[in-house]
Structure formats: C-alpha cells, structure tokens
Amino acid sequence: PDGKLFIHIFTHKRFTYFYEYKDETDWMSKYFFTGGIMPSESLMSELNNPFRIEEQWTWSGTHYQKTAEEWLKNMTRSRGDVLPVLEETYGRSELKKWWVYWRVFFMSCAELWGYNGGKEWTVSHYLLSKNSQV
C-alpha cells in the first residue's frame, strides 16, 4: 500500500508521438521502435491513472547523447566480438546491413538527444505513489 514506482523514460519537451512504420524508409521505426511512443515530458501528469507524481526530474538529452556515442565507439572497437553476434541473430546474408543499421541507430540517437543542447529530447524521471483520490 505504501509502495512507490520510479520511472526512467525518454521524453520530448513538448510533443507525444508514435513511431509509425509507413514504408521501407522507416526502418528505424520498424526494427528499433516497433509499436513505440515518444511521450512528452508532461504526458505522465495528463494521464488518468491510480498514481500521483510525487516528484519529476528532467535531465538533459546530452547525457544519453554521450551514452550513444560511447556505445558506437565500443561497437567499432569490439567489431570482432560484435559481428558473430549479429550474424547469429540476423543471418550471414543480413550481416552487413545490420552492422550499418546499428551504427546509424547509435549516431541518430546521439544527434537527436544532443539536438538544441539536449533540451528537446530528454530523459525524464518520475517518482509515483498511490493516488488516494482513485
């Protein structure tokens, strides 16, 4: 009854939007964000749910930008270890494509979360507790 819920989630400063797959050019939506949503920072407070927000923190997207950049460096540095995993997961005929997909994914994430000094796409934390009004 006195439990708390901590949520760590990527958010956009103003907009909530779905990742929609429309055609083959939307490969990132199809393979990396299938059925996903980018919530706005305020979406959690707009939902009618059994929780209340005790505290909310918004962190600069530059933190995730740096994380994505380090993942890209690590992937490049560990190519000999990564390629067999990609081959096992996606098949030999798809190996080169998925090597590129993962690299572009990390680059895109770094650019997106670093955009505008990390103030557009951010990381949000919410501390929730039971809403006694529900």
C-alpha positions, 0 to 999 in steps of 0.5 A: 500500500505504501509502495512507490514506482520510479520511472526512467523514460525518454521524453520530448519537451513538448510533443507525444508521438508514435513511431509509425512504420509507413514504408521501407524508409522507416526502418528505424521505426520498424526494427528499433521502435516497433509499436513505440511512443515518444511521450512528452515530458508532461504526458505522465501528469495528463494521464488518468491513472491510480498514481500521483507524481510525487516528484519529476526530474528532467535531465538533459538529452546530452547525457544519453547523447554521450551514452550513444556515442560511447556505445558506437565507439565500443561497437567499432572497437569490439567489431570482432566480438560484435559481428558473430553476434549479429550474424547469429541473430540476423543471418550471414546474408543480413550481416552487413546491413545490420552492422550499418543499421546499428551504427546509424541507430547509435549516431541518430540517437546521439544527434537527436538527444544532443539536438538544441543542447539536449533540451528537446529530447530528454530523459525524464524521471518520475517518482509515483505513489498511490493516488488516494483520490482513485 
